[in-house]
Amino acid sequence: AVNKGNLNKMAERFSQKNLRVRPSSDEEKIVTNAKAHFEKTLVDISGELVGSVAALEHPTKNLKLNYGEIFLRDNVPVMIYLITQKRYDIVKKFLSVCLELQSTNYQTRGVFPTSFVEEKGKLIGDYGQRSIGRITSADASLWWPILCWFYVNKSGDYSFGKSQSVQRGIQLLLDLVLHPTFEGTPVLFVPDCAFMIDRPMDVWGAPLEVEVLLHGCLKSCIHLMELSRADHVSRLLDQRLILTSQWVEDLRSFLLKHYWVTSKTMQILRRRPTEQYGDDQHFNEFNVQPQVVPSWLQDWLENRGGYLIGNIRTGRPDFRFYSLGNSLACMFGVLPQAEQRALFRLVLHNRQHLMAQMPMRICHPHMDVEEWQNKTGSDPKNWPWSYHNGGHWPSLLWFFGASVLLHQKRFPTEDVILMEEMRSLVEESYWCQLNQLPKQEWAEYFDGPTGTWVGQQSRTYQTWTIVGFLLMHHFLREENNDLDMLNL
Ligand code: GLC
């Protein structure tokens, strides 16, 4: 048994040792201001609030671009925050408008728009035909059922969940996702730039974030279909439920088998046979050569750390660490609880990289000049240490923080020392944002090895920076029980 007094003392010592930021006496004032900024991001369509623009215009520079549109992914934290505030009308309106905009064109049937905007009284969705690089997002479509389930489950509006339009939307989406492919695997194959990282970063194929979202999406679709099944039995629906459940299981096993790495799995991987042809048992399906294992991985993993790598492709695993995909893998339960704690240990061990001066880094390590030239086509925003290429995004902290808090809530007696350290890490990261973000005008992202400088092309008063901070505050200070909503 663990002596509670000793434990508290130890936890205190840890947090004193690691405390790099000072609590601020302005907390209440800053939260009130953040709430006021957030209200300004909400826009209406025909008189009803529908969601938030991506960023408020810069007060002096008047930069517009498409940051005045309503992005589905940027509205994920917005909708979750509104659900915690019981402002259900806005969430329902947002879900309904997105559903109205779900594509019915032959080549994009079932796709939800990346963003939408009202122009001259008409709703216009962007399915890739308007964006720079003409990119179609996969994540927007995968988030919709997840948000829909969060809303239905928390508000109790089951009739919306069972409605014909919602059930039809789900079937359209499932048609798009669950079908035979040339790969013959349970992953969704996507081009570069298909998710939050929407500029070239060599993340095509089966990027972690998309696959973890697919897992959450399918689980949410199952919950929503079960609502409908409770009312009337249909053979078609039953078949869909069986297929979807099987797919979720296959996908999870695939991710755990091919993406999860620890010091131990790396040692096995490095000594596996290669060039295995034929039907016999094979140990190296993707024919990965030991030479591709990067040297930084050794210290990064240390003894007991683990994480899901960014992507797997024939002979070319992407060992970069992506914060969002890994956080969501905890939140949605792709990772079993022991693996979640291995991930926490890894973040703790590498906090000088991942949290640094502005939690948290989007992708580690960054690509240096030559690789950046080759892999991104010299994309000016993604130059070394900037934006998606090693930049720091304050909007990512709450995903990780909520995963830690949810874990602690669900398994309160497991590895208490580690979890106390994790809690102080989250707490300090929160203070770090609280002390800096108001001065830095709630910037979109930060540049450089320590994430200290405001991003070179960063928008200010970026919605998900503001609302991400408010969510972290909500889960830490206001209502710990709202974390349960995220547990799929
Ligand atoms: C940038 C980000 C993208 C975000 C958009 C609006 O394009 O890369 O993830 O959705 O800005 O904020």
Boltz pocket constraint, residues with backbone or C-beta under 6 A from the ligand:
constraints:
  - pocket:
      binder: B
      contacts: [[A, 54], [A, 55], [A, 67], [A, 71], [A, 73], [A, 74], [A, 195], [A, 196], [A, 197], [A, 198], [A, 199]]
      max_distance: 6.0
